[in-house]
């Protein structure tokens, strides 16, 4: 087990605009393990402390990640290690309507995090230049200047989901200290893409990477042909290691966020981050990644990363769950995806079927991947619940919940 291992890895660092070190592996705090409706704080504490011991100094959270800011703040406070790390959190700009609201959300975040300053503060999920223009009209530029002068904010940036052209517009609209993009070997020509990454680097702006494994899809939901190819890798690298090394191979990448939620994952990611060097991947390595990408594209139905920004659905649909098992039907076996959908979604006490969608569009407005969710839910429901399955699930639900009455 990881907690009994004696190895100590020291992750490598790249620098921000002021020459200060940022660990190339960052800790994504959105996916802390939950115990019921709350975060398992003791488990998260062990994992964070192990990461810090191994040199990780960048911790990413956000106002809208349930319980995440408070959990991170409590762990840092009770271990007296706030000054050993960089906290990155985000202004929920999509909720902002007034200048006063900016102060209110920021003050609440400081309170949750039990700190008097944020090291890396982001405008959360800018997808369009209009969102930044709206903030400018509310006085965000003066607000940022004041916070930086007082030391309440040390670096200002933005996180982005959208296309490359829009990323470039936002990148050039302000003198940013850093930015955060979705980037992995499946998104090389989508989202901000390699073109956006290089544009930021040319301006000297550090780039933080989110979704390096596409919410685990590049590990847990690879098609069999891709798995077989990875098993033949002469260097014995796992699917996760290949994806991470592909990112760190690019010197423009400053820090890669990983939603680590086990000691084993922390140890393994720190091991890789202690060994990598930019430019070390060979032509053969890149050909293998290209083949894996092709195999995935042959099978993938919906490009959902499971981020949960579409949730909660006002009508109870489990959108990420539906897409997960829809993809699984084609990545693995149809029966596997349908069986897990029945077990995880179909037999909940409160139904969460895709057929409950009424087409309100709320989910689509919040989806960072710009998925046509309404249309895809209809296709997913048809595939996951053919008539025999619908009948079987109805019978099982009646039997299970009749006994509970």
C-alpha positions as CSV (number, residue, x, y, z in Angstrom):
1,X,0.0,0.0,0.0
2,X,1.1,3.5,-0.7
3,X,1.1,4.6,2.9
4,X,3.7,1.9,3.8
5,X,6.1,2.9,1.0
6,X,9.4,4.5,1.9
7,X,10.0,6.3,-1.4
8,X,9.9,10.0,-1.4
9,X,9.5,11.7,-4.7
10,X,10.2,15.3,-5.3
11,X,8.1,16.7,-8.2
12,X,9.7,19.0,-10.6
13,X,8.9,22.7,-11.0
14,X,8.3,25.3,-13.7
15,X,8.1,29.0,-13.1
16,X,5.4,31.7,-13.1
17,X,5.9,35.2,-14.5
18,X,7.8,36.3,-11.4
19,X,10.2,33.4,-11.5
20,X,8.4,31.7,-8.6
21,X,8.2,27.9,-8.7
22,X,5.0,26.0,-9.5
23,X,5.0,22.3,-9.2
24,X,4.4,20.6,-12.5
25,X,1.8,18.4,-10.8
26,X,-1.1,20.3,-9.3
27,X,-3.8,19.0,-6.9
28,X,-7.3,19.3,-8.3
29,X,-9.6,19.5,-5.4
30,X,-12.9,19.0,-7.2
31,X,-12.8,15.2,-6.9
32,X,-12.2,14.8,-3.2
33,X,-13.7,11.5,-2.0
34,X,-17.2,12.0,-0.5
35,X,-18.7,10.2,2.5
36,X,-22.4,10.6,1.9
37,X,-23.1,14.3,1.1
38,X,-19.9,15.6,2.6
39,X,-16.2,15.3,1.9
40,X,-14.2,12.6,3.7
41,X,-11.9,15.1,5.4
42,X,-9.6,12.6,7.1
43,X,-9.0,10.8,3.8
44,X,-8.5,14.0,1.9
45,X,-6.0,15.2,4.6
46,X,-3.8,12.2,4.3
47,X,-3.7,12.5,0.5
48,X,-3.0,16.2,0.5
49,X,-0.2,15.9,3.1
50,X,1.4,13.2,1.1
51,X,1.3,15.3,-2.0
52,X,2.8,18.3,-0.2
53,X,5.5,16.0,1.3
54,X,6.4,15.1,-2.3
55,X,6.7,18.7,-3.4
56,X,3.2,19.5,-4.8
57,X,2.6,23.2,-4.1
58,X,-0.4,24.1,-6.3
59,X,-3.9,23.3,-5.1
60,X,-6.9,24.2,-7.3
61,X,-10.5,24.6,-6.0
62,X,-13.5,26.8,-6.8
63,X,-16.5,28.4,-5.2
64,X,-19.0,26.0,-6.8
65,X,-17.1,22.7,-5.9
66,X,-19.3,21.5,-3.0
67,X,-17.4,21.6,0.2
68,X,-14.0,21.8,-1.6
69,X,-12.8,25.3,-0.5
70,X,-13.8,24.7,3.1
71,X,-12.1,21.2,3.2
72,X,-8.9,22.6,1.7
73,X,-8.9,25.5,4.1
74,X,-9.4,23.3,7.1
75,X,-6.7,20.9,6.2
76,X,-4.1,23.6,5.6
77,X,-5.2,25.5,8.8
78,X,-5.1,22.6,11.2
79,X,-1.7,21.4,9.9
80,X,-0.3,25.0,9.9
81,X,1.0,24.7,6.3
82,X,-0.9,27.5,4.6
83,X,2.3,29.3,3.6
84,X,3.8,26.2,2.1
85,X,1.3,26.0,-0.8
86,X,-0.3,28.1,-3.5
87,X,-4.1,28.2,-3.3
88,X,-5.9,28.7,-6.6
89,X,-9.6,29.4,-6.5
90,X,-12.2,31.1,-8.8
91,X,-14.7,33.9,-8.9
92,X,-18.0,32.5,-10.2
93,X,-18.4,35.2,-12.8
94,X,-21.5,33.7,-14.2
95,X,-23.3,34.5,-10.9
96,X,-22.1,38.1,-10.8
97,X,-24.5,40.9,-11.4
98,X,-23.1,43.8,-9.3
99,X,-19.7,45.1,-8.1
100,X,-20.9,44.3,-4.5
101,X,-21.4,40.7,-5.5
102,X,-17.7,40.4,-6.5
103,X,-16.6,41.5,-3.0
104,X,-19.2,39.2,-1.3
105,X,-18.1,36.0,-3.1
106,X,-14.4,36.8,-2.6
107,X,-14.9,37.4,1.1
108,X,-16.8,34.2,1.4
109,X,-14.0,32.3,-0.3
110,X,-11.3,33.8,2.0
111,X,-13.5,32.7,5.0
112,X,-13.9,29.2,3.7
113,X,-10.2,28.9,2.9
114,X,-9.2,30.4,6.3
115,X,-6.7,32.7,4.7
116,X,-6.2,36.4,3.9
117,X,-5.0,36.0,0.4
118,X,-5.4,33.9,-2.7
119,X,-2.2,33.1,-4.6
120,X,-3.8,32.3,-8.0
121,X,-7.3,33.8,-8.6
122,X,-9.3,32.9,-11.7
123,X,-12.3,34.3,-13.5
124,X,-14.1,30.9,-13.6
125,X,-15.1,29.4,-16.9
126,X,-14.9,32.3,-19.3
127,X,-16.3,30.9,-22.6
128,X,-16.9,34.1,-24.4
129,X,-15.3,37.6,-24.5
130,X,-18.7,39.0,-23.6
131,X,-18.4,37.5,-20.1
132,X,-15.2,39.5,-19.6
133,X,-16.7,42.7,-21.0
134,X,-19.6,42.3,-18.6
135,X,-17.2,42.1,-15.7
136,X,-15.3,45.1,-17.0
137,X,-18.5,47.2,-16.9
138,X,-18.8,46.2,-13.2
139,X,-15.3,47.5,-12.5
140,X,-13.4,44.3,-12.3
141,X,-10.2,45.8,-13.5
142,X,-10.1,48.4,-10.7
143,X,-11.1,45.6,-8.3
144,X,-8.3,43.4,-9.4
145,X,-5.8,46.3,-9.1
146,X,-6.9,47.0,-5.5
147,X,-6.7,43.4,-4.4
148,X,-3.2,43.0,-6.0
149,X,-2.0,46.2,-4.3
150,X,-3.1,44.9,-0.9
151,X,-1.8,41.4,-1.5
152,X,-5.2,39.8,-1.2
153,X,-4.6,38.4,-4.7
154,X,-1.1,37.6,-6.0
155,X,-1.8,36.4,-9.5
156,X,-4.9,36.9,-11.6
157,X,-6.0,34.6,-14.4
158,X,-8.9,32.8,-16.0
159,X,-10.1,29.3,-16.7
160,X,-11.5,28.7,-20.2
161,X,-13.8,26.3,-22.0
162,X,-14.6,27.3,-25.6
163,X,-12.9,27.4,-29.0
164,X,-9.5,28.5,-29.9
165,X,-10.5,31.8,-31.5
166,X,-12.4,32.9,-28.4
167,X,-9.5,31.9,-26.2
168,X,-7.2,34.1,-28.1
169,X,-9.6,37.1,-27.8
170,X,-9.8,36.6,-24.0
171,X,-6.0,36.0,-23.7
172,X,-5.3,39.4,-25.4
173,X,-8.1,41.3,-23.6
174,X,-6.1,41.8,-20.4
175,X,-2.6,41.5,-18.9
176,X,-3.2,38.1,-17.3
177,X,-0.7,36.5,-15.0
178,X,-1.7,32.9,-15.9
179,X,-4.5,30.9,-17.5
180,X,-6.1,27.5,-17.2
181,X,-7.3,25.4,-20.1
182,X,-8.7,21.9,-20.8
183,X,-6.0,20.1,-22.7
184,X,-5.0,16.5,-23.4
185,X,-4.1,14.4,-26.4
186,X,-7.8,14.2,-27.4
187,X,-8.2,18.0,-27.2
188,X,-5.1,19.0,-29.1
189,X,-7.1,20.8,-31.8
190,X,-10.3,21.6,-29.8
191,X,-10.9,23.9,-26.9
192,X,-8.0,26.3,-26.6
193,X,-5.8,23.6,-28.1
194,X,-2.1,23.5,-28.9
195,X,-2.5,26.8,-30.7
196,X,-3.9,28.5,-27.6
197,X,-1.3,26.9,-25.4
198,X,1.5,28.2,-27.5
199,X,0.0,31.7,-27.8
200,X,-0.1,32.0,-24.0
201,X,3.5,30.8,-23.8
202,X,4.6,33.3,-26.3
203,X,3.2,36.0,-24.1
204,X,5.1,34.5,-21.1
205,X,1.8,33.5,-19.5
206,X,2.0,30.2,-17.4
207,X,-0.6,27.6,-18.5
208,X,-2.4,25.3,-16.0
209,X,-3.9,22.2,-17.5
210,X,-7.3,20.8,-16.4
211,X,-8.9,17.5,-17.5
212,X,-5.5,15.9,-18.5
213,X,-7.3,12.5,-18.5
214,X,-10.7,13.8,-19.6
215,X,-12.3,13.0,-16.3
216,X,-10.6,9.6,-16.2
217,X,-11.9,8.6,-19.6
218,X,-8.3,8.2,-21.0
219,X,-7.7,5.6,-18.3
220,X,-11.0,3.9,-17.3
221,X,-12.9,3.9,-20.6
222,X,-10.3,3.1,-23.3
223,X,-11.4,0.7,-26.0
224,X,-9.9,-2.7,-26.0
225,X,-7.6,-2.0,-29.0
226,X,-6.1,0.9,-27.1
227,X,-5.6,-1.1,-24.0
228,X,-3.9,-3.8,-25.9
229,X,-1.6,-1.3,-27.5
230,X,-0.6,0.1,-24.1
231,X,0.0,-3.3,-22.7
232,X,2.7,-3.8,-25.5
233,X,4.5,-0.6,-24.5
234,X,8.2,-1.6,-24.1
235,X,8.6,1.1,-21.4
236,X,5.7,-0.4,-19.4
237,X,3.9,2.9,-19.0
238,X,0.2,3.0,-17.9
239,X,-2.5,4.8,-19.8
240,X,-2.4,7.6,-17.2
241,X,1.4,7.9,-17.4
242,X,1.3,8.2,-21.2
243,X,-1.3,11.0,-21.0
244,X,0.6,12.9,-18.3
245,X,3.9,12.5,-20.1
246,X,2.4,13.7,-23.3
247,X,1.5,17.0,-21.5
248,X,4.8,17.5,-19.6
249,X,6.7,16.8,-22.8
250,X,5.6,20.2,-23.9
251,X,7.6,23.0,-22.3
252,X,4.7,25.4,-22.6
253,X,2.7,23.4,-20.0
254,X,3.4,24.8,-16.6
255,X,1.3,22.7,-14.3
256,X,-1.0,19.7,-14.8
257,X,-4.0,19.3,-12.4
258,X,-4.9,15.8,-11.2
259,X,-8.0,15.1,-9.2
260,X,-6.1,12.7,-6.9
261,X,-8.3,10.8,-4.4
262,X,-6.1,7.9,-3.2
263,X,-2.7,7.7,-1.7
264,X,-1.7,5.3,-4.5
265,X,-2.7,7.9,-7.1
266,X,-0.7,10.6,-5.3
267,X,2.4,8.4,-5.1
268,X,2.2,7.4,-8.8
269,X,1.6,10.8,-10.1
270,X,4.4,12.3,-8.0
271,X,6.7,9.5,-9.2
272,X,6.1,10.4,-12.8
273,X,6.3,14.2,-12.1
274,X,9.7,13.7,-10.5
275,X,11.2,12.0,-13.6
276,X,9.8,13.7,-16.7
277,X,11.7,16.1,-18.9
278,X,10.3,18.3,-21.7
279,X,11.0,17.0,-25.2
280,X,11.9,13.4,-24.1
281,X,9.0,11.6,-25.9
282,X,10.2,9.8,-29.1
283,X,8.6,9.6,-32.5
284,X,7.5,6.1,-31.6
285,X,5.8,7.4,-28.5
286,X,3.9,10.0,-30.5
287,X,2.8,7.4,-33.0
288,X,1.4,5.3,-30.2
289,X,-0.5,8.2,-28.8
290,X,-1.9,8.9,-32.3
291,X,-3.1,5.3,-32.6
292,X,-4.8,5.5,-29.2
293,X,-6.5,8.7,-30.2
294,X,-7.8,7.0,-33.4
295,X,-9.1,4.0,-31.5
296,X,-10.9,6.3,-29.0
297,X,-12.5,8.3,-31.8
298,X,-13.8,5.1,-33.4
299,X,-15.8,4.3,-30.3
300,X,-16.7,7.6,-28.4
301,X,-20.3,8.6,-28.5
302,X,-20.4,11.7,-26.3
303,X,-17.4,13.9,-25.3
304,X,-18.5,14.2,-21.7
305,X,-15.7,14.5,-19.1
306,X,-18.0,14.0,-16.1
307,X,-17.2,17.5,-14.7
308,X,-20.8,17.9,-13.4
309,X,-21.2,21.5,-14.4
310,X,-24.6,20.5,-16.0
311,X,-25.9,19.4,-12.6
312,X,-28.1,19.4,-10.7
313,X,-30.8,18.8,-13.4
314,X,-34.0,20.5,-12.2
315,X,-35.9,17.4,-13.4
316,X,-33.6,14.8,-11.7
317,X,-31.7,13.4,-14.8
318,X,-28.3,12.0,-14.0
319,X,-26.6,13.6,-17.0
320,X,-23.0,12.6,-16.4
321,X,-24.0,9.1,-15.4
322,X,-26.1,8.6,-18.4
323,X,-23.3,9.6,-20.8
324,X,-20.8,7.6,-18.9
325,X,-22.7,4.3,-19.4
326,X,-23.7,5.3,-22.9
327,X,-20.0,5.6,-23.8
328,X,-19.2,2.4,-21.9
329,X,-21.6,0.5,-24.1
330,X,-19.4,1.2,-27.1
331,X,-16.0,1.4,-25.4
332,X,-16.5,-2.0,-23.8
333,X,-19.6,-4.1,-24.2
334,X,-23.2,-3.1,-24.7
335,X,-24.4,-5.4,-21.9
336,X,-21.8,-3.9,-19.5
337,X,-22.9,-0.3,-20.0
338,X,-26.6,-1.2,-19.7
339,X,-26.1,-3.3,-16.6
340,X,-24.2,-0.6,-14.8
341,X,-26.8,2.0,-15.9
342,X,-29.5,-0.1,-14.4
343,X,-27.6,-0.6,-11.1
344,X,-26.3,3.0,-10.7
345,X,-29.0,5.1,-12.2
346,X,-32.1,2.9,-12.8
347,X,-32.5,1.5,-9.3
348,X,-32.2,4.8,-7.3
349,X,-35.2,5.6,-5.1
350,X,-35.6,8.9,-7.0
351,X,-35.5,8.1,-10.7
352,X,-32.8,9.8,-12.7
353,X,-33.6,8.5,-16.3
354,X,-32.7,10.5,-19.4
355,X,-36.4,10.3,-20.4
356,X,-37.2,12.8,-17.6
357,X,-35.5,15.5,-19.6
358,X,-38.0,18.2,-20.7
359,X,-35.6,20.2,-22.9
360,X,-35.3,23.2,-20.6
361,X,-31.7,23.8,-21.8
362,X,-30.2,24.7,-18.4
363,X,-27.6,22.0,-18.7
364,X,-26.5,23.1,-22.2
365,X,-25.9,26.6,-21.0
366,X,-23.4,25.4,-18.4
367,X,-21.7,22.6,-20.3
368,X,-17.9,23.4,-20.8
369,X,-17.8,20.9,-23.7
370,X,-20.7,22.5,-25.5
371,X,-22.5,19.1,-25.9
372,X,-26.0,19.1,-27.4
373,X,-27.1,17.4,-24.2
374,X,-30.9,17.4,-24.9
375,X,-30.4,15.5,-28.2
376,X,-27.7,13.2,-26.9
377,X,-29.8,12.2,-23.9
378,X,-32.6,11.0,-26.2
379,X,-30.1,8.9,-28.1
380,X,-28.5,7.6,-24.9
381,X,-31.9,6.6,-23.4
382,X,-32.8,4.7,-26.5
383,X,-29.5,2.8,-26.4
384,X,-29.4,2.2,-22.7
385,X,-33.0,1.2,-22.2
386,X,-34.4,-0.8,-25.1
387,X,-37.9,-2.1,-24.5
388,X,-36.8,-5.3,-22.6
389,X,-34.6,-3.3,-20.3
390,X,-37.4,-0.7,-19.6
391,X,-39.7,-3.5,-18.7
392,X,-37.1,-5.3,-16.5
393,X,-36.2,-2.1,-14.7
394,X,-39.8,-1.3,-14.0
395,X,-40.3,-4.7,-12.4
396,X,-37.2,-4.4,-10.4
397,X,-38.1,-1.0,-9.1
398,X,-41.6,-2.2,-8.2
399,X,-40.1,-5.1,-6.3
400,X,-37.4,-3.2,-4.5
401,X,-39.5,-0.2,-3.4
402,X,-42.7,-2.2,-2.7
403,X,-40.7,-3.9,0.0
404,X,-39.5,-0.6,1.5
405,X,-43.0,0.8,1.9
